[in-house]
Amino acid sequence: VQKNAIISVIFALMGILLYVAFRFEFSYGFGATIALLHDTLITIGLYIALGHQFTAPMVAAVLMVIGYSINDTIIIFDRIREELKRNIQLNLAQVMNLAINKTLSRTLMTSLTTFIPAVFLYVFCSGVVSDYALVFLLGILVGTFSSIFIASPIFYFWNRGNRNNIAKPSEDDEATHD
């Protein structure tokens, strides 16, 4: 189980890195992948620290956390990319601050509306469903944190705080977002 879990998580992270790097650019993909690695390790660590045993169904829960977290990260990165086009006078830190602030209420509301049903599953169910819900609860908290405080700063430092290090959007990208 452990070997297959590690392999599945590695392949999921590599696939996500490739997709995000292709869809955006490598610096976004690198930030997202490091944040997802953080989510995976912290979620598993907290789950085990709470005295639970990591089993095969928990691998599925961790992969669900990865999918949940990447969605949040992509929304923030997409807003950063949009704000880079709209606010050419701002530096990268200002653009990122603006983008994160514009997505913050959406991020928190999405996390809260996902967290509440997971709490009910954890409280009112038992066995595998309760364990699955616990992993997801931990993952929601960790994933929301990492989308804002891990992925974005890594993207910033990768580009050395300079917006000129970021590839200009292609005409295809501009056509799909207008």
C-alpha positions as CSV (number, residue, x, y, z in Angstrom):
1,V,0.0,0.0,0.0
2,Q,2.8,2.5,0.9
3,K,4.7,1.8,-2.3
4,N,1.6,2.2,-4.5
5,A,0.5,5.3,-2.5
6,I,3.9,7.0,-3.0
7,I,3.9,6.1,-6.7
8,S,0.4,7.4,-7.3
9,V,1.1,10.7,-5.5
10,I,4.3,11.2,-7.4
11,F,2.6,10.6,-10.7
12,A,-0.3,12.9,-9.7
13,L,2.1,15.7,-8.8
14,M,4.2,15.2,-12.0
15,G,1.0,15.3,-14.1
16,I,-0.2,18.5,-12.4
17,L,3.2,20.1,-12.8
18,L,3.2,19.3,-16.5
19,Y,-0.4,20.6,-17.0
20,V,0.2,23.8,-15.1
21,A,3.5,24.4,-16.7
22,F,1.9,23.9,-20.1
23,R,-1.2,25.9,-19.4
24,F,0.5,28.8,-17.6
25,E,4.3,28.5,-17.5
26,F,6.9,26.5,-15.5
27,S,7.2,29.0,-12.5
28,Y,3.4,28.6,-11.8
29,G,3.7,24.8,-12.1
30,F,6.7,24.7,-9.8
31,G,4.9,26.8,-7.1
32,A,1.7,24.7,-7.4
33,T,3.7,21.4,-7.2
34,I,5.6,22.5,-4.1
35,A,2.3,23.6,-2.5
36,L,0.7,20.2,-3.3
37,L,3.7,18.3,-1.9
38,H,3.3,20.4,1.2
39,D,-0.4,19.6,1.4
40,T,0.3,15.9,1.0
41,L,3.0,15.6,3.6
42,I,1.3,17.8,6.2
43,T,-2.1,16.2,5.7
44,I,-0.7,12.7,6.1
45,G,1.5,13.8,9.0
46,L,-1.4,15.3,10.9
47,Y,-3.6,12.3,10.2
48,I,-1.0,9.9,11.6
49,A,-0.2,12.3,14.5
50,L,-3.8,12.1,15.5
51,G,-3.3,8.3,15.9
52,H,-4.8,7.0,12.8
53,Q,-3.4,4.3,10.5
54,F,-2.8,5.2,6.9
55,T,-4.6,2.7,4.7
56,A,-5.5,2.3,1.0
57,P,-8.7,4.4,1.1
58,M,-6.7,7.2,2.7
59,V,-4.6,7.3,-0.5
60,A,-7.8,8.1,-2.4
61,A,-8.5,10.8,0.2
62,V,-5.1,12.3,-0.2
63,L,-5.4,12.4,-4.0
64,M,-8.8,14.1,-3.6
65,V,-7.1,16.7,-1.4
66,I,-4.5,17.2,-4.1
67,G,-7.3,17.8,-6.7
68,Y,-9.1,20.2,-4.3
69,S,-6.0,22.2,-3.5
70,I,-4.8,22.5,-7.1
71,N,-8.2,23.9,-8.1
72,D,-7.8,26.7,-5.5
73,T,-4.2,27.3,-6.5
74,I,-5.1,27.5,-10.2
75,I,-7.8,30.1,-9.5
76,I,-5.3,32.3,-7.7
77,F,-2.6,31.9,-10.4
78,D,-5.2,32.6,-13.1
79,R,-6.1,35.9,-11.3
80,I,-2.4,36.8,-11.0
81,R,-2.0,36.2,-14.7
82,E,-5.0,38.4,-15.4
83,E,-3.8,41.2,-13.1
84,L,-0.4,41.1,-14.7
85,K,-2.1,42.0,-18.0
86,R,-4.4,44.6,-16.5
87,N,-2.0,46.4,-14.2
88,I,1.3,46.9,-16.1
89,Q,2.3,49.7,-13.8
90,L,2.4,47.5,-10.7
91,N,5.3,45.4,-9.6
92,L,4.9,41.6,-9.1
93,A,4.4,41.8,-5.4
94,Q,1.6,44.4,-5.8
95,V,0.0,42.3,-8.5
96,M,0.1,39.2,-6.4
97,N,-1.3,41.0,-3.4
98,L,-4.2,42.4,-5.5
99,A,-4.9,39.0,-7.1
100,I,-4.9,37.2,-3.8
101,N,-7.2,39.8,-2.2
102,K,-9.6,39.5,-5.1
103,T,-9.8,35.7,-4.7
104,L,-9.7,35.6,-1.0
105,S,-13.4,35.7,-0.3
106,R,-14.1,33.1,-3.0
107,T,-11.3,30.9,-1.5
108,L,-12.6,31.1,2.0
109,M,-16.3,30.6,1.1
110,T,-15.4,27.6,-1.1
111,S,-13.4,26.1,1.7
112,L,-16.1,26.7,4.3
113,T,-18.9,25.2,2.1
114,T,-16.7,22.1,1.6
115,F,-15.6,22.0,5.2
116,I,-19.1,21.9,6.7
117,P,-20.3,18.7,4.9
118,A,-17.0,17.0,5.6
119,V,-17.5,17.8,9.3
120,F,-20.9,16.1,9.2
121,L,-19.4,13.1,7.5
122,Y,-16.7,12.9,10.2
123,V,-19.1,13.3,13.1
124,F,-22.0,11.2,11.9
125,C,-20.3,8.4,10.0
126,S,-17.9,5.7,11.2
127,G,-15.1,3.5,9.8
128,V,-13.6,4.4,6.4
129,V,-16.0,7.2,5.7
130,S,-15.1,9.0,8.9
131,D,-11.4,8.5,8.3
132,Y,-11.8,9.7,4.7
133,A,-13.7,12.8,6.0
134,L,-10.9,13.5,8.5
135,V,-8.2,13.4,5.8
136,F,-10.4,15.7,3.7
137,L,-10.9,18.1,6.6
138,L,-7.2,18.3,7.3
139,G,-6.6,18.7,3.6
140,I,-9.1,21.6,3.2
141,L,-7.3,23.5,6.0
142,V,-3.8,22.8,4.7
143,G,-4.7,23.3,1.1
144,T,-6.4,26.6,1.6
145,F,-3.3,27.8,3.6
146,S,-0.9,26.5,0.9
147,S,-2.7,28.0,-2.0
148,I,-2.2,31.5,-0.5
149,F,0.9,31.2,1.6
150,I,3.0,28.6,-0.2
151,A,2.3,28.5,-3.9
152,S,2.2,32.2,-4.5
153,P,5.4,33.1,-2.6
154,I,7.3,30.2,-4.4
155,F,6.1,31.6,-7.7
156,Y,7.3,35.1,-6.6
157,F,10.7,33.9,-5.5
158,W,11.1,31.7,-8.6
159,N,10.7,34.9,-10.7
160,R,13.0,36.8,-8.3
161,G,10.2,39.3,-7.7
162,N,10.5,40.6,-11.2
163,R,7.4,40.6,-13.4
164,N,9.7,40.8,-16.5
165,N,10.8,37.2,-15.8
166,I,7.3,36.0,-16.4
167,A,6.5,35.0,-20.0
168,K,4.1,37.3,-21.8
169,P,0.7,35.8,-22.5
170,S,0.2,34.5,-26.0
171,E,-2.6,35.8,-28.3
172,D,-4.4,32.5,-27.7
173,D,-4.4,33.1,-23.9
174,E,-5.7,36.6,-24.3
175,A,-8.5,35.4,-26.6
176,T,-9.7,32.8,-24.1
177,H,-9.8,35.2,-21.2
178,D,-11.4,38.2,-22.9
